[in-house]
């Protein structure tokens, strides 16, 4: 019974994922895409100060710790 439940749960994960998505308007999509590429560039150069206005101080410290670990 457990195996069947797990199999059924795994089979329906696609349906669950789609039920949690929302459509966004073009302006929001464009803004998100712009922010994504800015953050990606900051990660590439290991300089989060470029995107500090897009992040909370807590999130920026968290991301900086990750970058520092990658650098080591």
PDB file with SEQRES, HELIX, SHEET and CRYST1 records, atoms N, CA, C and O in Angstrom:
SEQRES   1 A   72  UNK UNK UNK UNK UNK UNK UNK UNK UNK UNK UNK UNK UNK          
SEQRES   2 A   72  UNK UNK UNK UNK UNK UNK UNK UNK UNK UNK UNK UNK UNK          
SEQRES   3 A   72  UNK UNK UNK UNK UNK UNK UNK UNK UNK UNK UNK UNK UNK          
SEQRES   4 A   72  UNK UNK UNK UNK UNK UNK UNK UNK UNK UNK UNK UNK UNK          
SEQRES   5 A   72  UNK UNK UNK UNK UNK UNK UNK UNK UNK UNK UNK UNK UNK          
SEQRES   6 A   72  UNK UNK UNK UNK UNK UNK UNK                                  
HELIX    1 AA1 UNK A    2  UNK A   11  1                                  10    
HELIX    2 AA2 UNK A   13  UNK A   19  1                                   7    
HELIX    3 AA3 UNK A   26  UNK A   45  1                                  20    
HELIX    4 AA4 UNK A   48  UNK A   54  5                                   7    
HELIX    5 AA5 UNK A   57  UNK A   71  1                                  15    
CRYST1    1.000    1.000    1.000  90.00  90.00  90.00 P 1           1          
ATOM      1  N   UNK A   1       0.823  -1.188   0.000  1.00  0.00           N  
ATOM      2  CA  UNK A   1       0.000   0.000   0.000  1.00  0.00           C  
ATOM      3  C   UNK A   1       0.871   1.258   0.000  1.00  0.00           C  
ATOM      4  O   UNK A   1       0.566   2.219  -0.706  1.00  0.00           O  
ATOM      5  N   UNK A   2       1.936   1.260   0.772  1.00  0.00           N  
ATOM      6  CA  UNK A   2       2.819   2.430   0.825  1.00  0.00           C  
ATOM      7  C   UNK A   2       3.469   2.667  -0.530  1.00  0.00           C  
ATOM      8  O   UNK A   2       3.591   3.808  -0.976  1.00  0.00           O  
ATOM      9  N   UNK A   3       3.879   1.599  -1.175  1.00  0.00           N  
ATOM     10  CA  UNK A   3       4.517   1.738  -2.489  1.00  0.00           C  
ATOM     11  C   UNK A   3       3.526   2.326  -3.494  1.00  0.00           C  
ATOM     12  O   UNK A   3       3.886   3.191  -4.293  1.00  0.00           O  
ATOM     13  N   UNK A   4       2.280   1.855  -3.451  1.00  0.00           N  
ATOM     14  CA  UNK A   4       1.267   2.375  -4.364  1.00  0.00           C  
ATOM     15  C   UNK A   4       1.001   3.854  -4.106  1.00  0.00           C  
ATOM     16  O   UNK A   4       0.878   4.634  -5.051  1.00  0.00           O  
ATOM     17  N   UNK A   5       0.911   4.247  -2.843  1.00  0.00           N  
ATOM     18  CA  UNK A   5       0.683   5.656  -2.517  1.00  0.00           C  
ATOM     19  C   UNK A   5       1.841   6.524  -2.996  1.00  0.00           C  
ATOM     20  O   UNK A   5       1.629   7.608  -3.540  1.00  0.00           O  
ATOM     21  N   UNK A   6       3.058   6.045  -2.793  1.00  0.00           N  
ATOM     22  CA  UNK A   6       4.225   6.807  -3.242  1.00  0.00           C  
ATOM     23  C   UNK A   6       4.221   6.934  -4.754  1.00  0.00           C  
ATOM     24  O   UNK A   6       4.490   8.007  -5.294  1.00  0.00           O  
ATOM     25  N   UNK A   7       3.916   5.838  -5.440  1.00  0.00           N  
ATOM     26  CA  UNK A   7       3.878   5.860  -6.902  1.00  0.00           C  
ATOM     27  C   UNK A   7       2.818   6.845  -7.387  1.00  0.00           C  
ATOM     28  O   UNK A   7       3.067   7.619  -8.311  1.00  0.00           O  
ATOM     29  N   UNK A   8       1.642   6.821  -6.773  1.00  0.00           N  
ATOM     30  CA  UNK A   8       0.573   7.739  -7.154  1.00  0.00           C  
ATOM     31  C   UNK A   8       0.957   9.188  -6.862  1.00  0.00           C  
ATOM     32  O   UNK A   8       0.676  10.081  -7.662  1.00  0.00           O  
ATOM     33  N   UNK A   9       1.592   9.418  -5.731  1.00  0.00           N  
ATOM     34  CA  UNK A   9       2.018  10.773  -5.367  1.00  0.00           C  
ATOM     35  C   UNK A   9       3.038  11.299  -6.379  1.00  0.00           C  
ATOM     36  O   UNK A   9       2.954  12.448  -6.812  1.00  0.00           O  
ATOM     37  N   UNK A  10       3.999  10.456  -6.751  1.00  0.00           N  
ATOM     38  CA  UNK A  10       5.006  10.862  -7.730  1.00  0.00           C  
ATOM     39  C   UNK A  10       4.380  11.096  -9.101  1.00  0.00           C  
ATOM     40  O   UNK A  10       4.784  12.009  -9.821  1.00  0.00           O  
ATOM     41  N   UNK A  11       3.413  10.291  -9.457  1.00  0.00           N  
ATOM     42  CA  UNK A  11       2.765  10.435 -10.759  1.00  0.00           C  
ATOM     43  C   UNK A  11       1.998  11.754 -10.854  1.00  0.00           C  
ATOM     44  O   UNK A  11       1.886  12.319 -11.942  1.00  0.00           O  
ATOM     45  N   UNK A  12       1.471  12.249  -9.744  1.00  0.00           N  
ATOM     46  CA  UNK A  12       0.665  13.474  -9.756  1.00  0.00           C  
ATOM     47  C   UNK A  12       1.459  14.729  -9.415  1.00  0.00           C  
ATOM     48  O   UNK A  12       0.867  15.802  -9.295  1.00  0.00           O  
ATOM     49  N   UNK A  13       2.765  14.638  -9.255  1.00  0.00           N  
ATOM     50  CA  UNK A  13       3.535  15.829  -8.857  1.00  0.00           C  
ATOM     51  C   UNK A  13       3.457  16.930  -9.909  1.00  0.00           C  
ATOM     52  O   UNK A  13       3.484  18.112  -9.567  1.00  0.00           O  
ATOM     53  N   UNK A  14       3.363  16.558 -11.179  1.00  0.00           N  
ATOM     54  CA  UNK A  14       3.240  17.562 -12.242  1.00  0.00           C  
ATOM     55  C   UNK A  14       1.942  18.352 -12.077  1.00  0.00           C  
ATOM     56  O   UNK A  14       1.932  19.573 -12.239  1.00  0.00           O  
ATOM     57  N   UNK A  15       0.875  17.675 -11.765  1.00  0.00           N  
ATOM     58  CA  UNK A  15      -0.401  18.351 -11.549  1.00  0.00           C  
ATOM     59  C   UNK A  15      -0.325  19.303 -10.355  1.00  0.00           C  
ATOM     60  O   UNK A  15      -0.867  20.407 -10.400  1.00  0.00           O  
ATOM     61  N   UNK A  16       0.340  18.875  -9.303  1.00  0.00           N  
ATOM     62  CA  UNK A  16       0.464  19.728  -8.112  1.00  0.00           C  
ATOM     63  C   UNK A  16       1.292  20.964  -8.417  1.00  0.00           C  
ATOM     64  O   UNK A  16       0.964  22.058  -7.958  1.00  0.00           O  
ATOM     65  N   UNK A  17       2.341  20.806  -9.171  1.00  0.00           N  
ATOM     66  CA  UNK A  17       3.200  21.946  -9.483  1.00  0.00           C  
ATOM     67  C   UNK A  17       2.433  22.977 -10.305  1.00  0.00           C  
ATOM     68  O   UNK A  17       2.516  24.175 -10.034  1.00  0.00           O  
ATOM     69  N   UNK A  18       1.701  22.524 -11.287  1.00  0.00           N  
ATOM     70  CA  UNK A  18       0.952  23.455 -12.124  1.00  0.00           C  
ATOM     71  C   UNK A  18      -0.160  24.161 -11.360  1.00  0.00           C  
ATOM     72  O   UNK A  18      -0.507  25.293 -11.696  1.00  0.00           O  
ATOM     73  N   UNK A  19      -0.713  23.535 -10.366  1.00  0.00           N  
ATOM     74  CA  UNK A  19      -1.788  24.170  -9.618  1.00  0.00           C  
ATOM     75  C   UNK A  19      -1.275  25.324  -8.758  1.00  0.00           C  
ATOM     76  O   UNK A  19      -2.063  26.150  -8.296  1.00  0.00           O  
ATOM     77  N   UNK A  20       0.015  25.384  -8.546  1.00  0.00           N  
ATOM     78  CA  UNK A  20       0.573  26.451  -7.704  1.00  0.00           C  
ATOM     79  C   UNK A  20       1.177  27.592  -8.526  1.00  0.00           C  
ATOM     80  O   UNK A  20       1.781  28.501  -7.957  1.00  0.00           O  
ATOM     81  N   UNK A  21       1.029  27.560  -9.819  1.00  0.00           N  
ATOM     82  CA  UNK A  21       1.580  28.618 -10.654  1.00  0.00           C  
ATOM     83  C   UNK A  21       0.538  29.699 -10.880  1.00  0.00           C  
ATOM     84  O   UNK A  21      -0.665  29.446 -10.819  1.00  0.00           O  
ATOM     85  N   UNK A  22       1.010  30.883 -11.136  1.00  0.00           N  
ATOM     86  CA  UNK A  22       0.114  31.992 -11.446  1.00  0.00           C  
ATOM     87  C   UNK A  22       0.620  32.659 -12.716  1.00  0.00           C  
ATOM     88  O   UNK A  22       1.811  32.624 -13.022  1.00  0.00           O  
ATOM     89  N   UNK A  23      -0.277  33.246 -13.426  1.00  0.00           N  
ATOM     90  CA  UNK A  23       0.127  33.994 -14.610  1.00  0.00           C  
ATOM     91  C   UNK A  23       0.511  35.401 -14.172  1.00  0.00           C  
ATOM     92  O   UNK A  23      -0.069  35.957 -13.239  1.00  0.00           O  
ATOM     93  N   UNK A  24       1.479  35.957 -14.848  1.00  0.00           N  
ATOM     94  CA  UNK A  24       1.912  37.321 -14.530  1.00  0.00           C  
ATOM     95  C   UNK A  24       1.807  38.174 -15.782  1.00  0.00           C  
ATOM     96  O   UNK A  24       1.874  37.679 -16.907  1.00  0.00           O  
ATOM     97  N   UNK A  25       1.643  39.445 -15.559  1.00  0.00           N  
ATOM     98  CA  UNK A  25       1.532  40.350 -16.695  1.00  0.00           C  
ATOM     99  C   UNK A  25       2.912  40.597 -17.301  1.00  0.00           C  
ATOM    100  O   UNK A  25       3.932  40.283 -16.689  1.00  0.00           O  
ATOM    101  N   UNK A  26       2.933  41.155 -18.492  1.00  0.00           N  
ATOM    102  CA  UNK A  26       4.190  41.352 -19.216  1.00  0.00           C  
ATOM    103  C   UNK A  26       5.154  42.280 -18.488  1.00  0.00           C  
ATOM    104  O   UNK A  26       6.364  42.052 -18.505  1.00  0.00           O  
ATOM    105  N   UNK A  27       4.637  43.314 -17.857  1.00  0.00           N  
ATOM    106  CA  UNK A  27       5.513  44.264 -17.153  1.00  0.00           C  
ATOM    107  C   UNK A  27       6.226  43.575 -15.991  1.00  0.00           C  
ATOM    108  O   UNK A  27       7.417  43.798 -15.774  1.00  0.00           O  
ATOM    109  N   UNK A  28       5.506  42.743 -15.247  1.00  0.00           N  
ATOM    110  CA  UNK A  28       6.107  42.012 -14.133  1.00  0.00           C  
ATOM    111  C   UNK A  28       7.134  41.018 -14.644  1.00  0.00           C  
ATOM    112  O   UNK A  28       8.210  40.875 -14.062  1.00  0.00           O  
ATOM    113  N   UNK A  29       6.808  40.330 -15.730  1.00  0.00           N  
ATOM    114  CA  UNK A  29       7.734  39.357 -16.310  1.00  0.00           C  
ATOM    115  C   UNK A  29       9.022  40.042 -16.753  1.00  0.00           C  
ATOM    116  O   UNK A  29      10.115  39.537 -16.499  1.00  0.00           O  
ATOM    117  N   UNK A  30       8.897  41.181 -17.409  1.00  0.00           N  
ATOM    118  CA  UNK A  30      10.074  41.907 -17.876  1.00  0.00           C  
ATOM    119  C   UNK A  30      10.925  42.395 -16.701  1.00  0.00           C  
ATOM    120  O   UNK A  30      12.152  42.319 -16.752  1.00  0.00           O  
ATOM    121  N   UNK A  31      10.286  42.890 -15.655  1.00  0.00           N  
ATOM    122  CA  UNK A  31      11.012  43.359 -14.465  1.00  0.00           C  
ATOM    123  C   UNK A  31      11.735  42.198 -13.792  1.00  0.00           C  
ATOM    124  O   UNK A  31      12.893  42.327 -13.396  1.00  0.00           O  
ATOM    125  N   UNK A  32      11.048  41.065 -13.665  1.00  0.00           N  
ATOM    126  CA  UNK A  32      11.673  39.892 -13.062  1.00  0.00           C  
ATOM    127  C   UNK A  32      12.867  39.428 -13.884  1.00  0.00           C  
ATOM    128  O   UNK A  32      13.918  39.099 -13.334  1.00  0.00           O  
ATOM    129  N   UNK A  33      12.702  39.403 -15.200  1.00  0.00           N  
ATOM    130  CA  UNK A  33      13.793  38.968 -16.071  1.00  0.00           C  
ATOM    131  C   UNK A  33      14.998  39.908 -15.929  1.00  0.00           C  
ATOM    132  O   UNK A  33      16.139  39.451 -15.868  1.00  0.00           O  
ATOM    133  N   UNK A  34      14.746  41.189 -15.877  1.00  0.00           N  
ATOM    134  CA  UNK A  34      15.812  42.179 -15.698  1.00  0.00           C  
ATOM    135  C   UNK A  34      16.547  41.957 -14.366  1.00  0.00           C  
ATOM    136  O   UNK A  34      17.777  41.969 -14.320  1.00  0.00           O  
ATOM    137  N   UNK A  35      15.789  41.758 -13.299  1.00  0.00           N  
ATOM    138  CA  UNK A  35      16.390  41.498 -11.982  1.00  0.00           C  
ATOM    139  C   UNK A  35      17.187  40.204 -11.982  1.00  0.00           C  
ATOM    140  O   UNK A  35      18.273  40.137 -11.406  1.00  0.00           O  
ATOM    141  N   UNK A  36      16.648  39.178 -12.628  1.00  0.00           N  
ATOM    142  CA  UNK A  36      17.329  37.889 -12.685  1.00  0.00           C  
ATOM    143  C   UNK A  36      18.706  38.040 -13.330  1.00  0.00           C  
ATOM    144  O   UNK A  36      19.698  37.535 -12.805  1.00  0.00           O  
ATOM    145  N   UNK A  37      18.767  38.731 -14.462  1.00  0.00           N  
ATOM    146  CA  UNK A  37      20.052  38.881 -15.148  1.00  0.00           C  
ATOM    147  C   UNK A  37      21.013  39.770 -14.370  1.00  0.00           C  
ATOM    148  O   UNK A  37      22.224  39.555 -14.421  1.00  0.00           O  
ATOM    149  N   UNK A  38      20.502  40.759 -13.656  1.00  0.00           N  
ATOM    150  CA  UNK A  38      21.369  41.589 -12.815  1.00  0.00           C  
ATOM    151  C   UNK A  38      21.977  40.764 -11.692  1.00  0.00           C  
ATOM    152  O   UNK A  38      23.167  40.884 -11.402  1.00  0.00           O  
ATOM    153  N   UNK A  39      21.168  39.933 -11.066  1.00  0.00           N  
ATOM    154  CA  UNK A  39      21.669  39.087  -9.978  1.00  0.00           C  
ATOM    155  C   UNK A  39      22.650  38.059 -10.522  1.00  0.00           C  
ATOM    156  O   UNK A  39      23.667  37.774  -9.891  1.00  0.00           O  
ATOM    157  N   UNK A  40      22.352  37.506 -11.681  1.00  0.00           N  
ATOM    158  CA  UNK A  40      23.261  36.544 -12.300  1.00  0.00           C  
ATOM    159  C   UNK A  40      24.623  37.191 -12.595  1.00  0.00           C  
ATOM    160  O   UNK A  40      25.664  36.574 -12.372  1.00  0.00           O  
ATOM    161  N   UNK A  41      24.612  38.415 -13.090  1.00  0.00           N  
ATOM    162  CA  UNK A  41      25.866  39.127 -13.366  1.00  0.00           C  
ATOM    163  C   UNK A  41      26.627  39.398 -12.074  1.00  0.00           C  
ATOM    164  O   UNK A  41      27.852  39.287 -12.038  1.00  0.00           O  
ATOM    165  N   UNK A  42      25.909  39.749 -11.025  1.00  0.00           N  
ATOM    166  CA  UNK A  42      26.554  40.002  -9.732  1.00  0.00           C  
ATOM    167  C   UNK A  42      27.198  38.725  -9.196  1.00  0.00           C  
ATOM    168  O   UNK A  42      28.302  38.772  -8.654  1.00  0.00           O  
ATOM    169  N   UNK A  43      26.527  37.597  -9.342  1.00  0.00           N  
ATOM    170  CA  UNK A  43      27.100  36.316  -8.900  1.00  0.00           C  
ATOM    171  C   UNK A  43      28.358  36.003  -9.712  1.00  0.00           C  
ATOM    172  O   UNK A  43      29.359  35.545  -9.160  1.00  0.00           O  
ATOM    173  N   UNK A  44      28.306  36.249 -11.008  1.00  0.00           N  
ATOM    174  CA  UNK A  44      29.443  35.952 -11.876  1.00  0.00           C  
ATOM    175  C   UNK A  44      30.675  36.757 -11.483  1.00  0.00           C  
ATOM    176  O   UNK A  44      31.796  36.252 -11.534  1.00  0.00           O  
ATOM    177  N   UNK A  45      30.462  38.007 -11.091  1.00  0.00           N  
ATOM    178  CA  UNK A  45      31.580  38.865 -10.712  1.00  0.00           C  
ATOM    179  C   UNK A  45      31.869  38.814  -9.216  1.00  0.00           C  
ATOM    180  O   UNK A  45      32.800  39.458  -8.733  1.00  0.00           O  
ATOM    181  N   UNK A  46      31.063  38.042  -8.489  1.00  0.00           N  
ATOM    182  CA  UNK A  46      31.219  37.897  -7.038  1.00  0.00           C  
ATOM    183  C   UNK A  46      31.100  39.248  -6.324  1.00  0.00           C  
ATOM    184  O   UNK A  46      31.826  39.523  -5.368  1.00  0.00           O  
ATOM    185  N   UNK A  47      30.179  40.079  -6.802  1.00  0.00           N  
ATOM    186  CA  UNK A  47      29.998  41.412  -6.238  1.00  0.00           C  
ATOM    187  C   UNK A  47      28.505  41.708  -6.091  1.00  0.00           C  
ATOM    188  O   UNK A  47      27.863  42.188  -7.025  1.00  0.00           O  
ATOM    189  N   UNK A  48      27.969  41.419  -4.923  1.00  0.00           N  
ATOM    190  CA  UNK A  48      26.543  41.631  -4.698  1.00  0.00           C  
ATOM    191  C   UNK A  48      26.183  43.090  -4.467  1.00  0.00           C  
ATOM    192  O   UNK A  48      25.002  43.431  -4.413  1.00  0.00           O  
ATOM    193  N   UNK A  49      27.169  43.948  -4.331  1.00  0.00           N  
ATOM    194  CA  UNK A  49      26.853  45.368  -4.141  1.00  0.00           C  
ATOM    195  C   UNK A  49      26.130  45.927  -5.364  1.00  0.00           C  
ATOM    196  O   UNK A  49      25.410  46.920  -5.267  1.00  0.00           O  
ATOM    197  N   UNK A  50      26.326  45.285  -6.511  1.00  0.00           N  
ATOM    198  CA  UNK A  50      25.652  45.735  -7.736  1.00  0.00           C  
ATOM    199  C   UNK A  50      24.132  45.562  -7.647  1.00  0.00           C  
ATOM    200  O   UNK A  50      23.380  46.296  -8.288  1.00  0.00           O  
ATOM    201  N   UNK A  51      23.695  44.603  -6.861  1.00  0.00           N  
ATOM    202  CA  UNK A  51      22.261  44.322  -6.763  1.00  0.00           C  
ATOM    203  C   UNK A  51      21.720  44.537  -5.354  1.00  0.00           C  
ATOM    204  O   UNK A  51      20.633  44.057  -5.032  1.00  0.00           O  
ATOM    205  N   UNK A  52      22.451  45.239  -4.525  1.00  0.00           N  
ATOM    206  CA  UNK A  52      22.016  45.496  -3.147  1.00  0.00           C  
ATOM    207  C   UNK A  52      20.621  46.119  -3.076  1.00  0.00           C  
ATOM    208  O   UNK A  52      19.854  45.758  -2.183  1.00  0.00           O  
ATOM    209  N   UNK A  53      20.259  47.036  -3.974  1.00  0.00           N  
ATOM    210  CA  UNK A  53      18.905  47.609  -3.895  1.00  0.00           C  
ATOM    211  C   UNK A  53      17.788  46.587  -4.146  1.00  0.00           C  
ATOM    212  O   UNK A  53      16.637  46.828  -3.783  1.00  0.00           O  
ATOM    213  N   UNK A  54      18.120  45.464  -4.756  1.00  0.00           N  
ATOM    214  CA  UNK A  54      17.111  44.445  -5.053  1.00  0.00           C  
ATOM    215  C   UNK A  54      16.917  43.452  -3.910  1.00  0.00           C  
ATOM    216  O   UNK A  54      15.985  42.649  -3.940  1.00  0.00           O  
ATOM    217  N   UNK A  55      17.794  43.502  -2.899  1.00  0.00           N  
ATOM    218  CA  UNK A  55      17.777  42.500  -1.830  1.00  0.00           C  
ATOM    219  C   UNK A  55      17.617  43.148  -0.464  1.00  0.00           C  
ATOM    220  O   UNK A  55      18.011  44.293  -0.246  1.00  0.00           O  
ATOM    221  N   UNK A  56      17.038  42.396   0.434  1.00  0.00           N  
ATOM    222  CA  UNK A  56      17.025  42.830   1.820  1.00  0.00           C  
ATOM    223  C   UNK A  56      18.429  42.603   2.384  1.00  0.00           C  
ATOM    224  O   UNK A  56      19.166  41.768   1.859  1.00  0.00           O  
ATOM    225  N   UNK A  57      18.814  43.319   3.434  1.00  0.00           N  
ATOM    226  CA  UNK A  57      20.150  43.098   4.014  1.00  0.00           C  
ATOM    227  C   UNK A  57      20.365  41.646   4.449  1.00  0.00           C  
ATOM    228  O   UNK A  57      21.454  41.100   4.274  1.00  0.00           O  
ATOM    229  N   UNK A  58      19.338  41.028   5.011  1.00  0.00           N  
ATOM    230  CA  UNK A  58      19.462  39.623   5.437  1.00  0.00           C  
ATOM    231  C   UNK A  58      19.743  38.715   4.241  1.00  0.00           C  
ATOM    232  O   UNK A  58      20.635  37.868   4.291  1.00  0.00           O  
ATOM    233  N   UNK A  59      18.980  38.896   3.173  1.00  0.00           N  
ATOM    234  CA  UNK A  59      19.154  38.052   1.990  1.00  0.00           C  
ATOM    235  C   UNK A  59      20.522  38.299   1.355  1.00  0.00           C  
ATOM    236  O   UNK A  59      21.161  37.365   0.871  1.00  0.00           O  
ATOM    237  N   UNK A  60      20.964  39.540   1.356  1.00  0.00           N  
ATOM    238  CA  UNK A  60      22.273  39.846   0.781  1.00  0.00           C  
ATOM    239  C   UNK A  60      23.387  39.167   1.582  1.00  0.00           C  
ATOM    240  O   UNK A  60      24.312  38.609   0.992  1.00  0.00           O  
ATOM    241  N   UNK A  61      23.314  39.206   2.916  1.00  0.00           N  
ATOM    242  CA  UNK A  61      24.318  38.519   3.741  1.00  0.00           C  
ATOM    243  C   UNK A  61      24.301  37.023   3.482  1.00  0.00           C  
ATOM    244  O   UNK A  61      25.350  36.384   3.400  1.00  0.00           O  
ATOM    245  N   UNK A  62      23.109  36.475   3.355  1.00  0.00           N  
ATOM    246  CA  UNK A  62      22.970  35.041   3.090  1.00  0.00           C  
ATOM    247  C   UNK A  62      23.619  34.680   1.745  1.00  0.00           C  
ATOM    248  O   UNK A  62      24.358  33.699   1.656  1.00  0.00           O  
ATOM    249  N   UNK A  63      23.350  35.452   0.727  1.00  0.00           N  
ATOM    250  CA  UNK A  63      23.928  35.184  -0.585  1.00  0.00           C  
ATOM    251  C   UNK A  63      25.440  35.390  -0.585  1.00  0.00           C  
ATOM    252  O   UNK A  63      26.172  34.655  -1.248  1.00  0.00           O  
ATOM    253  N   UNK A  64      25.906  36.393   0.161  1.00  0.00           N  
ATOM    254  CA  UNK A  64      27.347  36.648   0.235  1.00  0.00           C  
ATOM    255  C   UNK A  64      28.057  35.478   0.899  1.00  0.00           C  
ATOM    256  O   UNK A  64      29.156  35.109   0.486  1.00  0.00           O  
ATOM    257  N   UNK A  65      27.448  34.890   1.921  1.00  0.00           N  
ATOM    258  CA  UNK A  65      28.041  33.707   2.560  1.00  0.00           C  
ATOM    259  C   UNK A  65      28.170  32.558   1.565  1.00  0.00           C  
ATOM    260  O   UNK A  65      29.173  31.844   1.560  1.00  0.00           O  
ATOM    261  N   UNK A  66      27.160  32.383   0.731  1.00  0.00           N  
ATOM    262  CA  UNK A  66      27.209  31.331  -0.283  1.00  0.00           C  
ATOM    263  C   UNK A  66      28.343  31.604  -1.267  1.00  0.00           C  
ATOM    264  O   UNK A  66      29.105  30.700  -1.609  1.00  0.00           O  
ATOM    265  N   UNK A  67      28.453  32.843  -1.718  1.00  0.00           N  
ATOM    266  CA  UNK A  67      29.529  33.195  -2.651  1.00  0.00           C  
ATOM    267  C   UNK A  67      30.900  32.997  -2.017  1.00  0.00           C  
ATOM    268  O   UNK A  67      31.831  32.529  -2.672  1.00  0.00           O  
ATOM    269  N   UNK A  68      31.022  33.352  -0.749  1.00  0.00           N  
ATOM    270  CA  UNK A  68      32.308  33.170  -0.062  1.00  0.00           C  
ATOM    271  C   UNK A  68      32.681  31.696   0.016  1.00  0.00           C  
ATOM    272  O   UNK A  68      33.845  31.333  -0.152  1.00  0.00           O  
ATOM    273  N   UNK A  69      31.686  30.847   0.273  1.00  0.00           N  
ATOM    274  CA  UNK A  69      31.952  29.401   0.304  1.00  0.00           C  
ATOM    275  C   UNK A  69      32.389  28.890  -1.063  1.00  0.00           C  
ATOM    276  O   UNK A  69      33.305  28.073  -1.161  1.00  0.00           O  
ATOM    277  N   UNK A  70      31.735  29.371  -2.118  1.00  0.00           N  
ATOM    278  CA  UNK A  70      32.122  28.964  -3.473  1.00  0.00           C  
ATOM    279  C   UNK A  70      33.544  29.401  -3.800  1.00  0.00           C  
ATOM    280  O   UNK A  70      34.295  28.692  -4.470  1.00  0.00           O  
ATOM    281  N   UNK A  71      33.887  30.569  -3.318  1.00  0.00           N  
ATOM    282  CA  UNK A  71      35.215  31.116  -3.603  1.00  0.00           C  
ATOM    283  C   UNK A  71      36.324  30.290  -2.936  1.00  0.00           C  
ATOM    284  O   UNK A  71      37.411  30.126  -3.490  1.00  0.00           O  
ATOM    285  N   UNK A  72      36.028  29.779  -1.744  1.00  0.00           N  
ATOM    286  CA  UNK A  72      37.018  28.936  -1.058  1.00  0.00           C  
ATOM    287  C   UNK A  72      37.177  27.670  -1.822  1.00  0.00           C  
ATOM    288  O   UNK A  72      37.961  26.806  -1.430  1.00  0.00           O  
TER     289      UNK A  72                                                      
END                                                                             
